[in-house]
Amino acid sequence: MGEVVVVRNKQVILKDYVNGYMKPSDLVVTSDTTIPLELPKNDGGLILSKNLYLSCDPYMRNRMNEAVAGSYITSFTPGLKGDFVFVSAASGAVGQLVGQFAKLFGCYVVGSAGSKEKNKFGFDEAFNYKEEQDLDIALKRYFPNGIDIYFENVGGKMLDEVLSNMRIQGRIAVCGMISQYNLDRVEGIYNLHLLIFKRIRMQGFLVFDHYHLYPKFLDMIVPLIQEGKIAYVEDIVEGLENAPTALAGLYTGKNVGKQVVAVTRE
């Protein structure tokens, strides 16, 4: 019988419950535990795999996944060509793809995030919400005639201002509300009455409902990537010890692209 190899189990854990926005200091990287690299008997062909990269994505709380981002647009908003589309959290794993898909469908696309680096995604315009004193003024600057489609990733004040800038018969696809995840008390929305007067359709989406579209999505996305029509940007940090900073940065818009932690390079 061969010797069982035991290795250190490196983990990123919360020190305690967190009130408000999470900070890197709220997490700690430990290697106090060990795990045996041993497969059970009669394993039926199981193999051990080594994880080289870790996803770092708050949208997992809402069961979202960038892999089918396009389906949220196409299934929710038929007849896109010429529409005016606004994407919040446009630098994230989902937002970057939503904007690019909308451009392929012939839309005018504006993204907002925590920096101005969104133009690399091919959007028509992008702005840093942190530099805007008045979100309503910012939205009117880019959408003087209103918004047809809003892809919601932020919630709170952003959603409230968008509602007042939506066109009649506008559509809002709700993917996430990252500004609200760490609040002791979520912010209220004051413009919901506009859903009635503007006949706005607002709907939430979970990836579970769209798994049947995955084969179709692959047939669509692979050629687009190969042809350079879709770019997928990753924001990679090196080492598990930097995972706390990477995760906390997601909540303040510091990442540009899908946040990934490279555990090791092999």
C-alpha positions in Angstrom: 0.0 0.0 0.0 1.5 3.3 -1.1 2.1 6.3 1.2 -0.7 8.9 1.4 0.5 12.4 0.6 -0.7 15.1 3.0 -0.6 18.7 1.9 -1.4 22.1 3.6 -4.9 23.3 2.9 -4.6 27.0 2.3 -7.9 28.9 2.8 -9.2 32.5 2.7 -11.8 32.9 5.5 -13.7 35.8 7.2 -12.4 36.6 10.7 -16.0 37.4 11.8 -19.3 38.7 10.6 -18.9 41.9 8.6 -21.1 44.9 8.9 -20.9 47.3 6.0 -18.5 47.0 3.1 -15.9 44.2 3.5 -12.3 45.2 3.8 -9.2 43.1 3.0 -8.5 43.2 6.8 -11.8 41.4 7.4 -10.3 38.2 5.8 -7.3 36.1 6.6 -5.3 33.5 4.7 -4.7 30.4 6.7 -2.9 27.1 6.2 -3.7 25.5 9.6 -5.4 22.5 8.2 -4.2 19.6 6.0 -5.9 17.3 3.5 -4.8 13.9 2.3 -4.3 13.5 -1.4 -6.0 10.1 -1.5 -8.9 8.8 -3.6 -11.4 6.4 -2.0 -11.2 2.7 -2.9 -13.3 1.7 -5.9 -13.2 5.3 -7.1 -14.7 4.5 -10.4 -12.1 6.4 -12.4 -11.9 9.6 -10.2 -8.8 11.7 -10.5 -7.2 14.4 -8.4 -6.9 17.8 -10.0 -4.9 20.8 -8.9 -6.7 24.2 -9.0 -4.5 26.8 -10.6 -7.0 29.7 -10.7 -9.9 30.8 -8.5 -12.8 32.9 -9.5 -13.4 36.0 -7.4 -16.9 37.2 -8.1 -19.7 38.6 -5.8 -22.3 37.8 -8.4 -22.1 34.1 -7.3 -24.3 35.2 -4.4 -27.1 35.6 -6.8 -26.2 32.5 -8.8 -25.1 34.6 -11.8 -22.6 33.5 -14.3 -20.9 35.4 -17.2 -21.1 32.3 -19.4 -24.7 33.0 -20.5 -24.7 36.8 -20.2 -25.9 37.1 -23.8 -29.1 35.1 -23.1 -30.3 37.7 -20.6 -30.4 40.2 -23.4 -31.7 38.1 -26.2 -34.4 36.4 -24.2 -35.6 39.7 -22.6 -35.2 42.3 -25.3 -36.2 41.3 -28.8 -35.6 43.9 -31.6 -32.5 45.5 -30.1 -31.0 47.3 -33.2 -30.9 51.0 -32.6 -31.8 50.8 -28.9 -30.0 52.9 -26.3 -28.5 50.5 -23.7 -27.0 51.4 -20.3 -24.9 48.8 -18.4 -23.9 49.4 -14.8 -20.9 47.6 -13.2 -19.7 47.4 -16.8 -16.2 46.3 -15.8 -17.4 43.1 -14.3 -17.4 39.5 -15.6 -21.0 39.9 -16.8 -21.2 43.6 -17.6 -18.3 43.5 -20.1 -20.0 40.9 -22.1 -23.4 42.4 -22.0 -22.2 45.6 -23.5 -20.3 43.9 -26.2 -23.3 41.7 -27.2 -25.5 44.8 -27.3 -23.0 46.5 -29.7 -23.1 43.4 -31.9 -26.8 43.7 -32.0 -26.5 47.3 -33.3 -27.2 49.3 -30.1 -25.7 52.5 -28.7 -24.0 51.3 -25.4 -22.8 53.3 -22.4 -21.2 51.6 -19.4 -20.5 52.9 -15.9 -18.0 51.5 -13.4 -15.3 52.5 -11.0 -12.9 53.7 -13.7 -12.8 55.0 -17.2 -11.1 51.9 -18.7 -14.3 50.5 -20.1 -13.6 51.8 -23.6 -11.4 48.7 -24.2 -14.7 46.7 -24.2 -15.8 48.6 -27.3 -18.6 50.6 -25.7 -19.6 53.9 -27.3 -19.1 55.7 -24.1 -18.1 55.0 -20.5 -18.0 57.0 -17.3 -16.7 56.7 -13.8 -19.6 57.0 -11.4 -17.2 58.0 -8.6 -16.4 61.2 -10.5 -20.0 62.2 -11.0 -21.6 64.5 -8.4 -25.1 63.9 -9.9 -26.0 60.6 -11.5 -29.1 62.1 -13.1 -27.1 64.7 -14.9 -24.6 62.1 -16.0 -27.3 59.9 -17.5 -28.9 62.8 -19.3 -25.5 63.6 -20.8 -25.2 60.2 -22.4 -28.9 59.6 -22.9 -30.6 62.9 -23.6 -33.6 61.1 -25.1 -33.7 58.3 -22.5 -32.7 54.7 -22.0 -34.3 51.8 -23.8 -32.6 49.0 -21.9 -30.8 49.0 -18.6 -28.8 46.0 -17.5 -28.9 46.3 -13.7 -25.8 45.3 -11.7 -25.7 47.9 -9.0 -29.1 48.8 -7.4 -29.7 51.6 -4.9 -29.2 55.2 -6.1 -28.1 54.1 -9.5 -31.4 52.2 -10.1 -33.4 55.1 -8.8 -31.8 57.6 -11.2 -32.1 55.2 -14.1 -35.8 54.7 -13.6 -36.3 58.5 -14.0 -34.3 58.3 -17.3 -36.0 55.3 -18.9 -38.0 55.7 -22.1 -41.6 54.6 -22.3 -41.8 50.8 -22.8 -38.2 50.5 -21.5 -36.8 47.2 -20.2 -34.7 46.6 -17.1 -32.9 43.2 -16.8 -31.8 42.7 -13.2 -28.6 40.7 -12.8 -27.3 41.9 -9.5 -27.3 44.8 -6.9 -23.7 44.9 -5.7 -24.1 48.3 -4.0 -26.6 46.7 -1.6 -24.9 43.4 -0.6 -22.9 44.7 2.4 -25.3 47.2 3.8 -26.9 46.8 7.2 -30.1 48.2 5.7 -30.6 48.3 1.9 -31.4 51.6 0.3 -34.9 52.4 -0.6 -36.1 53.0 -4.2 -38.3 56.1 -4.7 -39.1 56.0 -8.4 -40.8 52.6 -8.7 -44.0 54.4 -9.6 -42.4 55.2 -13.0 -42.7 51.5 -13.8 -46.4 52.2 -14.2 -46.4 55.5 -16.0 -43.6 54.6 -18.4 -44.9 51.0 -18.8 -41.4 49.7 -18.0 -40.8 46.0 -17.8 -38.4 45.0 -15.0 -37.4 41.3 -14.5 -34.8 39.4 -12.5 -32.7 36.6 -14.0 -31.0 33.5 -12.5 -28.5 31.4 -14.5 -30.3 28.3 -13.4 -33.2 29.1 -15.8 -30.8 29.3 -18.8 -28.6 26.2 -18.6 -30.5 24.8 -21.6 -29.1 27.6 -23.7 -25.4 26.8 -22.9 -24.8 24.7 -26.0 -26.4 27.3 -28.2 -24.3 30.0 -26.4 -21.1 28.1 -27.1 -22.0 27.8 -30.8 -22.4 31.6 -30.8 -19.5 32.8 -28.6 -16.6 30.7 -29.8 -16.6 32.0 -33.4 -17.0 35.6 -32.1 -14.0 35.2 -29.8 -11.9 33.6 -32.6 -12.8 36.4 -35.0 -11.9 39.1 -32.4 -15.5 40.4 -32.3 -15.8 39.7 -28.6 -12.9 40.4 -26.1 -13.0 38.8 -22.7 -10.8 40.8 -20.2 -9.5 39.2 -17.0 -8.0 41.1 -14.0 -5.6 38.6 -12.6 -3.8 38.9 -9.2 -1.0 36.6 -8.2 -1.1 34.4 -5.1 -3.9 33.4 -2.7 -2.5 35.8 -0.2 -3.8 38.6 -2.4 -7.3 37.2 -2.7 -8.7 39.3 0.2 -7.7 42.6 -1.6 -9.1 41.3 -4.9 -12.4 40.3 -3.4 -12.9 43.5 -1.4 -12.0 45.5 -4.5 -15.0 44.1 -6.4 -17.4 46.0 -4.2 -15.8 49.3 -5.0 -15.2 48.8 -8.7 -11.5 48.4 -8.7 -11.4 45.5 -11.1 -11.3 45.8 -14.8 -12.6 42.5 -16.3 -13.3 39.2 -14.6 -11.5 39.1 -11.3 -9.3 36.0 -11.0 -6.7 34.8 -8.5 -3.8 32.8 -9.8 -3.1 30.4 -7.0 0.0 29.0 -8.7 1.7 29.2 -12.1 2.6 25.8 -13.7 
